[in-house]
């Protein structure tokens, strides 16, 4: 009985060993993809950055301290709207001085243009007539007193008083005559006054323009972004205040790796997505191809400019986005899953099923989607190519095909 039990155990062990050897030497089971014609949409996935389609940078035109800031980031403004005001203490003093000079010049011109009043002329003429009569009388009295003084009939004080009277009348007449001469304005006087008024007005206009520049206004209507000032900040001429852009249409600078640039062309459809708004898409087209290659981190890229519609104005300038460019649509393309394609020094190849054996087949590729790639040469419709397997595969291996799949 014991011998029989031992025999059965040995037989079972031998069977297991034999089954293991046979199983180890059996061909591995491998999945295959069926080659067939399909419509292949070739896409190129990359990243990019959003910027406005049309925009203007607003800079300070004069120095000063920012007072009230009337806008905020993302707010819409009309053309000409006041974005901020700058205060400059010297500007107020300059404006007051210029206005005072204009007022003075206006008064001077008005006085010259109005000329003397008739009543004033009559008063002067009458005064001159009376003074001349008085002078004649005073000169006779002086002469008489001087003769009497010579005869000891008049005192020296009387003579001195008579002479002073004559002198006073001469001064009075001279003053009236000077006043009479200067009252009528001459043409050169009026022209000079007008010129001085024009100069004063021009200076005032300049000061007003400089004062108006202290109000920083929007050069175009649009949305404010990149707001660079805050109340109390001091600005010099040329300092950035903000950017204003039109947001209903946007440009996206899409970065394409240099080897992929040959797939991209103008007017190809573009789909933009933004991780901050999952599920939302923006549609557009390629507008401009790059003119140079530049370094972006470890990449050598060309900047492809795409135009997209942004009707909801949800995308804003500076946003980092993902871009999918549809580079081609191929009807009846013979396509295989990308993971079936291999590459070595000899080029691209697949492992083709021939009976129960794998055969290396050199292929040429064309358009590709995210998961599929077109085979333009090397395969025919109905061929089966090996999918990746847990067991390393190579040409000449015998395999057991699993159920084929078209995807």
Secondary structure by P-SEA (a helix, b strand, c coil): caaaaaaaaaaaaaaaaaaaaaaaacbbbbbbbbbbbcbbbbbbbbcbbbbbcbbbbbbbccbbbbcccccccccccccccccbbbbbaaaaaaaaaaaaaaaaaaaaaaaaaacccaaaaaaaaaaaaaaaaaaaaaaaaaaaaaaaaaaccccaaaaaaaaaaaaaaaaaaaaaaaaaaaccccaaaaaaaaaaaaaaaaaaaaaaaaaaacccccccbbbbccccccccccccccccccccccccccccccccccccccccccccbbbbbbcccccbbbbbcccccccccccccccbbbbbbbbbbcccccccccccbbbbbbccccccccccccccccccccccccccccccbbbbbbbcccccccccccccccccccbbbbccccccccccbbbbbcccccc
